[in-house]
Amino acid sequence: PPRSTLFPYTTLFRSVTSEVSKFLEFNNVKGLERFKPEGFSFCPSAVCGNSTGANNSRFILTGLTPKVHVVEIEVKSDGDGKGKLVESFDVTSVLCNLAGRCGDNITKLSGVSVSDNAIHVINDDNTRELWTFRMIATSRKRVLSSVDIYNLPNVAGWEGISVRNVAAGNSSLEIVLASDDMGFEIGRASCRE
């Protein structure tokens, strides 16, 4: 696709054989019309719930708000896509209630990754932190149940993130971060259960 459709990351692409075709503009999703995405990741059902159709996928988005959004994308037979906002989580209230971090002025969540039952978010505002939110499902909805906070080196531009569990049943994570200024950083962190 032309370079202009790749930046900013407001378009989701689908691979078709050796070509890549656009099938959804995130700003066409009701509730996200003015949303400016900074990061997105596929989101498994363990974290984001089950999709409502065989050709549907769920994604998690972060951007220029203090919210994490779950969006479901339906891929139609003509290759076009239709999206709907499933849920939004306000991380400011979670940080206040679970970590005593009330009054934080969060304006940009720049990267997101999902592993097992956790959502990993980069706050690239003044604090430069990685937040790991644990997700639990109640009988009525999914809620963020705990948060672990990790300090990042104090440079601007932390954007890309990938997280995986080191071993099954182990609370240790392997984290890869990308920064405009520092390139790639790889590390391990132990998270509390």
C-alpha positions as YAML, in Angstrom:
chain: A
units: angstrom
residues:
- id: 1
  name: PRO
  ca: [0.00, 0.00, 0.00]
- id: 2
  name: PRO
  ca: [1.11, 3.60, -0.40]
- id: 3
  name: ARG
  ca: [3.24, 4.95, 2.45]
- id: 4
  name: SER
  ca: [0.56, 7.50, 3.42]
- id: 5
  name: THR
  ca: [-1.83, 4.72, 4.53]
- id: 6
  name: LEU
  ca: [0.71, 3.22, 6.93]
- id: 7
  name: PHE
  ca: [1.15, 6.23, 9.24]
- id: 8
  name: PRO
  ca: [-0.41, 7.04, 11.59]
- id: 9
  name: TYR
  ca: [-1.48, 3.52, 12.55]
- id: 10
  name: THR
  ca: [-5.19, 4.04, 11.98]
- id: 11
  name: THR
  ca: [-5.69, 1.28, 9.43]
- id: 12
  name: LEU
  ca: [-5.73, -2.48, 9.93]
- id: 13
  name: PHE
  ca: [-4.33, -4.55, 7.06]
- id: 14
  name: ARG
  ca: [-5.09, -8.12, 6.06]
- id: 15
  name: SER
  ca: [-2.63, -10.34, 4.26]
- id: 16
  name: VAL
  ca: [-4.01, -11.82, 1.04]
- id: 17
  name: THR
  ca: [-1.52, -14.23, -0.61]
- id: 18
  name: SER
  ca: [1.48, -12.03, -1.40]
- id: 19
  name: GLU
  ca: [-0.45, -8.76, -1.28]
- id: 20
  name: VAL
  ca: [-1.60, -6.71, 1.68]
- id: 21
  name: SER
  ca: [-5.06, -5.17, 1.45]
- id: 22
  name: LYS
  ca: [-6.71, -2.63, 3.71]
- id: 23
  name: PHE
  ca: [-10.00, -3.70, 5.23]
- id: 24
  name: LEU
  ca: [-10.84, -1.39, 8.13]
- id: 25
  name: GLU
  ca: [-10.30, 2.21, 9.16]
- id: 26
  name: PHE
  ca: [-10.40, 2.35, 12.97]
- id: 27
  name: ASN
  ca: [-11.89, 5.85, 12.88]
- id: 28
  name: ASN
  ca: [-15.00, 4.32, 11.24]
- id: 29
  name: VAL
  ca: [-15.74, 2.32, 14.42]
- id: 30
  name: LYS
  ca: [-18.59, 3.84, 16.42]
- id: 31
  name: GLY
  ca: [-17.17, 5.27, 19.65]
- id: 32
  name: LEU
  ca: [-13.66, 5.66, 18.19]
- id: 33
  name: GLU
  ca: [-14.35, 8.33, 15.54]
- id: 34
  name: ARG
  ca: [-11.80, 10.79, 16.95]
- id: 35
  name: PHE
  ca: [-9.51, 8.19, 18.52]
- id: 36
  name: LYS
  ca: [-5.85, 8.38, 17.51]
- id: 37
  name: PRO
  ca: [-4.36, 4.87, 17.85]
- id: 38
  name: GLU
  ca: [-0.74, 4.51, 18.95]
- id: 39
  name: GLY
  ca: [-0.60, 0.75, 19.47]
- id: 40
  name: PHE
  ca: [-2.67, -2.32, 18.74]
- id: 41
  name: SER
  ca: [-2.39, -6.05, 19.22]
- id: 42
  name: PHE
  ca: [-4.40, -9.17, 18.50]
- id: 43
  name: CYS
  ca: [-6.26, -10.05, 21.67]
- id: 44
  name: PRO
  ca: [-7.00, -13.69, 22.60]
- id: 45
  name: SER
  ca: [-10.37, -14.70, 24.02]
- id: 46
  name: ALA
  ca: [-8.83, -15.34, 27.47]
- id: 47
  name: VAL
  ca: [-8.30, -11.59, 27.78]
- id: 48
  name: CYS
  ca: [-10.81, -9.95, 25.43]
- id: 49
  name: GLY
  ca: [-13.65, -12.48, 25.40]
- id: 50
  name: ASN
  ca: [-14.95, -14.62, 22.58]
- id: 51
  name: SER
  ca: [-15.55, -13.15, 19.15]
- id: 52
  name: THR
  ca: [-19.16, -13.27, 17.99]
- id: 53
  name: GLY
  ca: [-18.50, -14.80, 14.56]
- id: 54
  name: ALA
  ca: [-16.24, -17.27, 12.74]
- id: 55
  name: ASN
  ca: [-14.59, -14.53, 10.65]
- id: 56
  name: ASN
  ca: [-14.22, -12.11, 13.55]
- id: 57
  name: SER
  ca: [-11.11, -11.16, 15.51]
- id: 58
  name: ARG
  ca: [-10.62, -9.02, 18.58]
- id: 59
  name: PHE
  ca: [-7.91, -6.40, 18.95]
- id: 60
  name: ILE
  ca: [-6.80, -4.19, 21.79]
- id: 61
  name: LEU
  ca: [-5.96, -0.55, 21.07]
- id: 62
  name: THR
  ca: [-4.14, 2.22, 22.91]
- id: 63
  name: GLY
  ca: [-3.69, 5.82, 21.90]
- id: 64
  name: LEU
  ca: [-3.95, 9.46, 22.86]
- id: 65
  name: THR
  ca: [-6.36, 8.81, 25.74]
- id: 66
  name: PRO
  ca: [-6.04, 7.08, 29.13]
- id: 67
  name: LYS
  ca: [-8.21, 4.22, 27.87]
- id: 68
  name: VAL
  ca: [-7.54, 0.75, 26.51]
- id: 69
  name: HIS
  ca: [-10.15, -0.30, 23.91]
- id: 70
  name: VAL
  ca: [-11.24, -3.76, 22.78]
- id: 71
  name: VAL
  ca: [-12.51, -3.77, 19.19]
- id: 72
  name: GLU
  ca: [-14.05, -6.68, 17.29]
- id: 73
  name: ILE
  ca: [-13.47, -6.81, 13.56]
- id: 74
  name: GLU
  ca: [-15.76, -8.75, 11.23]
- id: 75
  name: VAL
  ca: [-14.15, -9.61, 7.91]
- id: 76
  name: LYS
  ca: [-16.79, -9.76, 5.19]
- id: 77
  name: SER
  ca: [-16.65, -11.99, 2.12]
- id: 78
  name: ASP
  ca: [-15.83, -8.99, -0.11]
- id: 79
  name: GLY
  ca: [-12.66, -8.39, 1.95]
- id: 80
  name: ASP
  ca: [-14.06, -5.26, 3.57]
- id: 81
  name: GLY
  ca: [-14.27, -5.06, 7.36]
- id: 82
  name: LYS
  ca: [-16.70, -3.81, 9.93]
- id: 83
  name: GLY
  ca: [-15.66, -3.01, 13.47]
- id: 84
  name: LYS
  ca: [-17.44, -2.47, 16.77]
- id: 85
  name: LEU
  ca: [-16.19, -1.22, 20.10]
- id: 86
  name: VAL
  ca: [-16.65, -4.05, 22.61]
- id: 87
  name: GLU
  ca: [-15.20, -2.55, 25.81]
- id: 88
  name: SER
  ca: [-13.08, 0.29, 27.10]
- id: 89
  name: PHE
  ca: [-11.03, 0.32, 30.28]
- id: 90
  name: ASP
  ca: [-10.00, 3.62, 31.89]
- id: 91
  name: VAL
  ca: [-6.52, 2.96, 33.28]
- id: 92
  name: THR
  ca: [-6.57, 6.12, 35.44]
- id: 93
  name: SER
  ca: [-9.31, 4.68, 37.66]
- id: 94
  name: VAL
  ca: [-7.56, 1.29, 37.80]
- id: 95
  name: LEU
  ca: [-4.23, 2.92, 38.77]
- id: 96
  name: CYS
  ca: [-6.00, 4.97, 41.45]
- id: 97
  name: ASN
  ca: [-7.98, 2.08, 42.91]
- id: 98
  name: LEU
  ca: [-5.30, -0.64, 42.73]
- id: 99
  name: ALA
  ca: [-1.98, 1.23, 43.01]
- id: 100
  name: GLY
  ca: [-2.93, 4.42, 44.87]
- id: 101
  name: ARG
  ca: [-1.79, 6.46, 41.87]
- id: 102
  name: CYS
  ca: [-4.61, 9.02, 41.85]
- id: 103
  name: GLY
  ca: [-4.36, 12.29, 39.94]
- id: 104
  name: ASP
  ca: [-1.97, 11.04, 37.24]
- id: 105
  name: ASN
  ca: [-2.53, 13.05, 34.05]
- id: 106
  name: ILE
  ca: [-2.32, 10.34, 31.39]
- id: 107
  name: THR
  ca: [-2.53, 11.58, 27.81]
- id: 108
  name: LYS
  ca: [-0.74, 8.90, 25.78]
- id: 109
  name: LEU
  ca: [-0.61, 5.11, 25.96]
- id: 110
  name: SER
  ca: [1.84, 4.34, 23.18]
- id: 111
  name: GLY
  ca: [2.19, 0.56, 23.01]
- id: 112
  name: VAL
  ca: [0.21, -2.53, 23.93]
- id: 113
  name: SER
  ca: [0.82, -6.27, 24.06]
- id: 114
  name: VAL
  ca: [-1.18, -9.19, 25.46]
- id: 115
  name: SER
  ca: [0.09, -12.37, 27.13]
- id: 116
  name: ASP
  ca: [-1.98, -15.00, 28.93]
- id: 117
  name: ASN
  ca: [-4.41, -13.06, 31.17]
- id: 118
  name: ALA
  ca: [-2.58, -9.73, 31.10]
- id: 119
  name: ILE
  ca: [-2.55, -6.51, 29.10]
- id: 120
  name: HIS
  ca: [0.83, -4.75, 28.95]
- id: 121
  name: VAL
  ca: [0.69, -1.00, 28.25]
- id: 122
  name: ILE
  ca: [3.43, 1.59, 27.80]
- id: 123
  name: ASN
  ca: [2.79, 5.01, 29.35]
- id: 124
  name: ASP
  ca: [5.03, 7.32, 27.36]
- id: 125
  name: ASP
  ca: [3.94, 10.49, 29.17]
- id: 126
  name: ASN
  ca: [6.17, 11.93, 31.87]
- id: 127
  name: THR
  ca: [6.54, 8.73, 33.91]
- id: 128
  name: ARG
  ca: [7.86, 6.37, 31.17]
- id: 129
  name: GLU
  ca: [6.44, 3.18, 32.66]
- id: 130
  name: LEU
  ca: [5.27, -0.25, 31.60]
- id: 131
  name: TRP
  ca: [2.00, -1.27, 33.25]
- id: 132
  name: THR
  ca: [0.88, -4.90, 33.37]
- id: 133
  name: PHE
  ca: [-2.84, -5.22, 34.09]
- id: 134
  name: ARG
  ca: [-4.21, -8.65, 35.04]
- id: 135
  name: MET
  ca: [-7.64, -9.45, 33.64]
- id: 136
  name: ILE
  ca: [-10.33, -11.58, 35.30]
- id: 137
  name: ALA
  ca: [-13.78, -12.48, 34.05]
- id: 138
  name: THR
  ca: [-16.73, -12.12, 36.39]
- id: 139
  name: SER
  ca: [-20.20, -13.45, 35.65]
- id: 140
  name: ARG
  ca: [-21.14, -10.14, 34.00]
- id: 141
  name: LYS
  ca: [-17.94, -8.67, 32.50]
- id: 142
  name: ARG
  ca: [-14.16, -8.64, 32.38]
- id: 143
  name: VAL
  ca: [-12.30, -6.39, 34.82]
- id: 144
  name: LEU
  ca: [-8.71, -5.32, 35.34]
- id: 145
  name: SER
  ca: [-7.91, -6.89, 38.71]
- id: 146
  name: SER
  ca: [-4.32, -5.87, 39.48]
- id: 147
  name: VAL
  ca: [-1.47, -3.81, 38.09]
- id: 148
  name: ASP
  ca: [2.32, -4.17, 38.17]
- id: 149
  name: ILE
  ca: [4.34, -1.04, 37.38]
- id: 150
  name: TYR
  ca: [7.84, -1.13, 35.86]
- id: 151
  name: ASN
  ca: [10.03, 1.93, 35.30]
- id: 152
  name: LEU
  ca: [11.51, 2.33, 31.82]
- id: 153
  name: PRO
  ca: [14.66, 4.28, 30.96]
- id: 154
  name: ASN
  ca: [13.69, 7.96, 30.85]
- id: 155
  name: VAL
  ca: [13.82, 8.58, 27.11]
- id: 156
  name: ALA
  ca: [10.96, 9.64, 24.88]
- id: 157
  name: GLY
  ca: [9.55, 7.40, 22.20]
- id: 158
  name: TRP
  ca: [8.83, 4.02, 23.83]
- id: 159
  name: GLU
  ca: [6.34, 2.62, 21.36]
- id: 160
  name: GLY
  ca: [6.73, -1.01, 20.37]
- id: 161
  name: ILE
  ca: [6.25, -3.81, 22.86]
- id: 162
  name: SER
  ca: [6.09, -7.58, 22.77]
- id: 163
  name: VAL
  ca: [5.67, -9.72, 25.89]
- id: 164
  name: ARG
  ca: [5.67, -13.46, 26.46]
- id: 165
  name: ASN
  ca: [5.70, -15.74, 29.46]
- id: 166
  name: VAL
  ca: [9.09, -17.38, 29.97]
- id: 167
  name: ALA
  ca: [7.61, -20.70, 31.17]
- id: 168
  name: ALA
  ca: [4.15, -22.06, 31.90]
- id: 169
  name: GLY
  ca: [3.16, -21.50, 35.50]
- id: 170
  name: ASN
  ca: [6.00, -19.02, 35.95]
- id: 171
  name: SER
  ca: [5.30, -15.37, 36.69]
- id: 172
  name: SER
  ca: [8.44, -14.26, 34.88]
- id: 173
  name: LEU
  ca: [7.97, -12.31, 31.63]
- id: 174
  name: GLU
  ca: [10.31, -11.63, 28.75]
- id: 175
  name: ILE
  ca: [9.78, -8.13, 27.40]
- id: 176
  name: VAL
  ca: [11.00, -6.56, 24.16]
- id: 177
  name: LEU
  ca: [10.62, -2.79, 23.87]
- id: 178
  name: ALA
  ca: [11.33, -0.48, 20.94]
- id: 179
  name: SER
  ca: [12.24, 3.19, 21.27]
- id: 180
  name: ASP
  ca: [12.94, 5.95, 18.79]
- id: 181
  name: ASP
  ca: [16.10, 6.86, 20.73]
- id: 182
  name: MET
  ca: [17.34, 3.57, 22.21]
- id: 183
  name: GLY
  ca: [16.44, 0.97, 19.57]
- id: 184
  name: PHE
  ca: [15.42, -2.39, 21.05]
- id: 185
  name: GLU
  ca: [15.69, -3.34, 24.71]
- id: 186
  name: ILE
  ca: [15.15, -6.93, 25.87]
- id: 187
  name: GLY
  ca: [14.67, -7.81, 29.51]
- id: 188
  name: ARG
  ca: [12.98, -10.06, 32.02]
- id: 189
  name: ALA
  ca: [10.68, -9.05, 34.82]
- id: 190
  name: SER
  ca: [9.10, -11.04, 37.61]
- id: 191
  name: CYS
  ca: [5.46, -10.21, 38.19]
- id: 192
  name: ARG
  ca: [3.52, -10.93, 41.34]
- id: 193
  name: GLU
  ca: [0.58, -13.28, 41.04]
...
